[in-house]
Amino acid sequence: MGIKRKIEENVNESEKKNKLDQTFSIETFIKNLKDPETSFLALSEFNEYIRHLTSQEEIDQLIENLLQYLKSNLNDILALIIEEKRKSSENITLYRFLTTLLEYFSKTNNLILSEIVIKKFISITNSIHTIYFMLSNHSTASHLKITLRFLLSMIQQNEFSARLIFSLIDFKRSCWKPLFKRRDIRDIEDVRYLTIKFFLSPLVYQHIDTIKNLIKEQNIFHEIFNGLVNDSRHTVEFILNEIRTNIIMVTGITKL
């Protein structure tokens, strides 16, 4: 039997707002995080609180306070990563939380903590397979974007993390091709855009072998270029700029 979780059901918007109006209690958060029955409810409430903060500075301050309270000991958080049986909704909750942490680690150049999180994540045998599942057709656009942003947050830590993650990704998996067709004209950072951004993200480090390996993914580049005619100006400019800056202009890839 799986763990019987407490979740936010039958909670009306007024009750949610009252929770958000209260000062976030890190002590209560950690207490609930330690309890298997309330751990994902704690993460969900944290994610929701973060979503309603009005500035990045407030988010950064909350993360800093959390790390100070934990004394940079992430064991309670790592315990959630190593759980191998989670519902899709729990995966999304965890990905959102880890993305917030990793983005803060990247901004503050905290390579030690980011490496701990990423290495723990990839050490779980089914982590990448779960990513493939979360990127399949059954997922909503919102969940797809959360999963892609989580992948991006790992890639954007440093070159080592980028090469490590990409060495584990199989772009021949059936989940990838449909993502390049998931557009939303109301959203400039739709699923297609974030999928392309993830695929091209390691190029920023301009590592020759990484670039050469990406160029070999001809099916992916076909999906990117074949869809340009229907892309927004924002997406087209992003693609062309990435390829020009991080492939064409890189010495050793093309002869200038």
Contacts in CASP RR format, 6 or more apart in sequence:
PFRMAT RR
TARGET T0000
AUTHOR 0000-0000-0000
METHOD contacts of the structure
MODEL  1
MGIKRKIEENVNESEKKNKLDQTFSIETFIKNLKDPETSFLALSEFNEYI
RHLTSQEEIDQLIENLLQYLKSNLNDILALIIEEKRKSSENITLYRFLTT
LLEYFSKTNNLILSEIVIKKFISITNSIHTIYFMLSNHSTASHLKITLRF
LLSMIQQNEFSARLIFSLIDFKRSCWKPLFKRRDIRDIEDVRYLTIKFFL
SPLVYQHIDTIKNLIKEQNIFHEIFNGLVNDSRHTVEFILNEIRTNIIMV
TGITKL
2 85 0 8 1.000
3 36 0 8 1.000
3 37 0 8 1.000
4 37 0 8 1.000
5 36 0 8 1.000
5 37 0 8 1.000
5 38 0 8 1.000
5 39 0 8 1.000
5 40 0 8 1.000
5 41 0 8 1.000
5 90 0 8 1.000
6 37 0 8 1.000
6 38 0 8 1.000
6 41 0 8 1.000
7 40 0 8 1.000
7 41 0 8 1.000
7 44 0 8 1.000
8 16 0 8 1.000
8 41 0 8 1.000
8 44 0 8 1.000
8 45 0 8 1.000
16 48 0 8 1.000
19 45 0 8 1.000
19 48 0 8 1.000
19 49 0 8 1.000
20 48 0 8 1.000
20 49 0 8 1.000
20 52 0 8 1.000
24 46 0 8 1.000
24 49 0 8 1.000
24 62 0 8 1.000
26 65 0 8 1.000
26 66 0 8 1.000
26 69 0 8 1.000
27 69 0 8 1.000
29 42 0 8 1.000
29 45 0 8 1.000
29 46 0 8 1.000
29 66 0 8 1.000
30 69 0 8 1.000
30 70 0 8 1.000
30 76 0 8 1.000
32 38 0 8 1.000
32 39 0 8 1.000
32 41 0 8 1.000
32 42 0 8 1.000
33 39 0 8 1.000
33 42 0 8 1.000
33 43 0 8 1.000
33 76 0 8 1.000
33 77 0 8 1.000
33 80 0 8 1.000
34 76 0 8 1.000
39 80 0 8 1.000
40 80 0 8 1.000
40 90 0 8 1.000
40 93 0 8 1.000
40 94 0 8 1.000
43 80 0 8 1.000
43 93 0 8 1.000
43 94 0 8 1.000
43 96 0 8 1.000
43 97 0 8 1.000
44 93 0 8 1.000
46 97 0 8 1.000
47 93 0 8 1.000
47 96 0 8 1.000
47 97 0 8 1.000
47 100 0 8 1.000
49 62 0 8 1.000
50 59 0 8 1.000
50 62 0 8 1.000
50 100 0 8 1.000
53 59 0 8 1.000
53 62 0 8 1.000
59 100 0 8 1.000
59 104 0 8 1.000
60 104 0 8 1.000
60 107 0 8 1.000
63 100 0 8 1.000
63 101 0 8 1.000
63 104 0 8 1.000
64 104 0 8 1.000
67 113 0 8 1.000
70 76 0 8 1.000
72 113 0 8 1.000
74 113 0 8 1.000
74 116 0 8 1.000
74 117 0 8 1.000
77 97 0 8 1.000
77 101 0 8 1.000
77 117 0 8 1.000
78 116 0 8 1.000
78 117 0 8 1.000
78 120 0 8 1.000
80 94 0 8 1.000
81 94 0 8 1.000
81 98 0 8 1.000
81 117 0 8 1.000
81 120 0 8 1.000
81 121 0 8 1.000
81 124 0 8 1.000
82 120 0 8 1.000
82 123 0 8 1.000
82 124 0 8 1.000
84 124 0 8 1.000
84 125 0 8 1.000
84 126 0 8 1.000
86 94 0 8 1.000
86 130 0 8 1.000
88 133 0 8 1.000
88 134 0 8 1.000
88 139 0 8 1.000
88 143 0 8 1.000
91 130 0 8 1.000
91 134 0 8 1.000
91 147 0 8 1.000
92 134 0 8 1.000
92 143 0 8 1.000
92 146 0 8 1.000
92 147 0 8 1.000
95 134 0 8 1.000
95 146 0 8 1.000
95 147 0 8 1.000
95 149 0 8 1.000
95 150 0 8 1.000
96 146 0 8 1.000
96 150 0 8 1.000
98 117 0 8 1.000
98 121 0 8 1.000
98 150 0 8 1.000
98 153 0 8 1.000
99 146 0 8 1.000
99 149 0 8 1.000
99 150 0 8 1.000
99 153 0 8 1.000
101 113 0 8 1.000
101 117 0 8 1.000
102 114 0 8 1.000
102 117 0 8 1.000
102 118 0 8 1.000
102 150 0 8 1.000
102 153 0 8 1.000
102 154 0 8 1.000
102 156 0 8 1.000
102 157 0 8 1.000
103 153 0 8 1.000
103 156 0 8 1.000
104 110 0 8 1.000
105 111 0 8 1.000
105 113 0 8 1.000
105 114 0 8 1.000
105 117 0 8 1.000
105 157 0 8 1.000
106 114 0 8 1.000
106 153 0 8 1.000
106 156 0 8 1.000
106 157 0 8 1.000
111 157 0 8 1.000
111 158 0 8 1.000
114 157 0 8 1.000
114 158 0 8 1.000
114 161 0 8 1.000
115 157 0 8 1.000
115 160 0 8 1.000
115 161 0 8 1.000
118 154 0 8 1.000
118 157 0 8 1.000
118 161 0 8 1.000
118 164 0 8 1.000
118 165 0 8 1.000
121 127 0 8 1.000
121 154 0 8 1.000
122 128 0 8 1.000
122 164 0 8 1.000
122 165 0 8 1.000
122 168 0 8 1.000
128 168 0 8 1.000
128 169 0 8 1.000
131 147 0 8 1.000
131 151 0 8 1.000
132 170 0 8 1.000
132 173 0 8 1.000
132 175 0 8 1.000
133 175 0 8 1.000
134 143 0 8 1.000
134 144 0 8 1.000
134 147 0 8 1.000
135 144 0 8 1.000
135 147 0 8 1.000
135 148 0 8 1.000
135 175 0 8 1.000
135 176 0 8 1.000
135 179 0 8 1.000
136 174 0 8 1.000
136 175 0 8 1.000
137 175 0 8 1.000
137 178 0 8 1.000
139 147 0 8 1.000
141 182 0 8 1.000
141 184 0 8 1.000
141 190 0 8 1.000
141 191 0 8 1.000
144 179 0 8 1.000
144 182 0 8 1.000
144 191 0 8 1.000
144 194 0 8 1.000
145 189 0 8 1.000
145 190 0 8 1.000
145 191 0 8 1.000
145 194 0 8 1.000
148 191 0 8 1.000
148 194 0 8 1.000
148 195 0 8 1.000
148 197 0 8 1.000
148 198 0 8 1.000
149 194 0 8 1.000
151 165 0 8 1.000
151 198 0 8 1.000
152 194 0 8 1.000
152 197 0 8 1.000
152 198 0 8 1.000
152 201 0 8 1.000
154 161 0 8 1.000
154 165 0 8 1.000
155 161 0 8 1.000
155 162 0 8 1.000
155 165 0 8 1.000
155 166 0 8 1.000
155 198 0 8 1.000
155 201 0 8 1.000
155 202 0 8 1.000
156 162 0 8 1.000
156 201 0 8 1.000
159 202 0 8 1.000
159 205 0 8 1.000
159 207 0 8 1.000
162 201 0 8 1.000
162 202 0 8 1.000
162 205 0 8 1.000
162 210 0 8 1.000
163 202 0 8 1.000
163 205 0 8 1.000
163 207 0 8 1.000
163 210 0 8 1.000
166 202 0 8 1.000
166 210 0 8 1.000
166 213 0 8 1.000
166 214 0 8 1.000
171 199 0 8 1.000
171 217 0 8 1.000
171 219 0 8 1.000
171 220 0 8 1.000
172 219 0 8 1.000
176 195 0 8 1.000
176 220 0 8 1.000
176 223 0 8 1.000
177 219 0 8 1.000
177 223 0 8 1.000
179 191 0 8 1.000
179 192 0 8 1.000
179 195 0 8 1.000
180 192 0 8 1.000
180 195 0 8 1.000
180 196 0 8 1.000
180 220 0 8 1.000
180 223 0 8 1.000
180 224 0 8 1.000
180 227 0 8 1.000
181 192 0 8 1.000
182 190 0 8 1.000
182 191 0 8 1.000
182 192 0 8 1.000
182 195 0 8 1.000
183 190 0 8 1.000
183 191 0 8 1.000
183 192 0 8 1.000
183 230 0 8 1.000
183 231 0 8 1.000
184 190 0 8 1.000
184 191 0 8 1.000
185 232 0 8 1.000
188 232 0 8 1.000
188 234 0 8 1.000
188 235 0 8 1.000
192 231 0 8 1.000
192 235 0 8 1.000
193 232 0 8 1.000
193 234 0 8 1.000
193 235 0 8 1.000
193 238 0 8 1.000
196 224 0 8 1.000
196 235 0 8 1.000
196 238 0 8 1.000
196 239 0 8 1.000
197 238 0 8 1.000
199 214 0 8 1.000
199 217 0 8 1.000
199 220 0 8 1.000
199 224 0 8 1.000
200 214 0 8 1.000
200 239 0 8 1.000
200 242 0 8 1.000
200 243 0 8 1.000
200 246 0 8 1.000
202 210 0 8 1.000
202 214 0 8 1.000
203 210 0 8 1.000
203 211 0 8 1.000
203 214 0 8 1.000
203 242 0 8 1.000
203 246 0 8 1.000
203 247 0 8 1.000
204 246 0 8 1.000
206 246 0 8 1.000
206 250 0 8 1.000
208 250 0 8 1.000
208 252 0 8 1.000
208 253 0 8 1.000
211 246 0 8 1.000
211 247 0 8 1.000
211 250 0 8 1.000
211 253 0 8 1.000
212 253 0 8 1.000
215 221 0 8 1.000
215 247 0 8 1.000
224 239 0 8 1.000
228 236 0 8 1.000
228 239 0 8 1.000
231 239 0 8 1.000
247 253 0 8 1.000
247 254 0 8 1.000
248 254 0 8 1.000
249 256 0 8 1.000
END
